Amino acid sequence: MIFSSNLIRLRKLRNLSQQDISSLVGVKQSTYSDWESEKTHPSTRFIPKISEILQVTPNDLFGIDAMYSA
């Protein structure tokens, strides 16, 4: 739920449509829509590209806070 909520929020924040992101990632718009609606999840190979497009880290995309400092 956090992933899909973040995906929607960040996409809208960047003023991108589902079609915009799906084209940039290289998937069908319906595939991207399924990610936002939690019907499916993206393969790990798409996460870096999605993060780059949305200008966040993968951890931010999944709502993972850095709990430990080095």
C-alpha positions, -999 to +999 in steps of 0.1 A: +000+000+000+028+024+008+045+018-026+013+024-046+004+055-026+039+069-030+038+061-067+006+081-072+017+110-049+051+113-065+037+110-101+012+138-094+038+159-077+059+158-108+029+165-130+032+133-149+005+111-163+004+073-161+011+073-198+041+096-193+058+073-168+049+041-185+065+054-217+096+064-199+098+031-180+090+011-212+058-007-201+022-005-212+001+021-195-022-007-182+008-023-166+017+009-148-019+014-138-019-021-122+011-010-101-008+020-088-039+000-081-019-028-064-030-054-088+006-062-095+040-049-085+069-039-108+098-062-113+129-051-094+145-042-127+121-013-131+126+002-097+158+022-105+142+037-136+110+046-117+130+062-089+151+082-114+119+095-132+103+104-099+136+119-085+136+098-053+156+069-040+142+034-041+139+036-003+118+067-006+096+050-032+089+022-008+086+044+023+117+029+039+134+052+064+171+050+071+168+036+106+205+032+112+234+055+105+268+043+095 
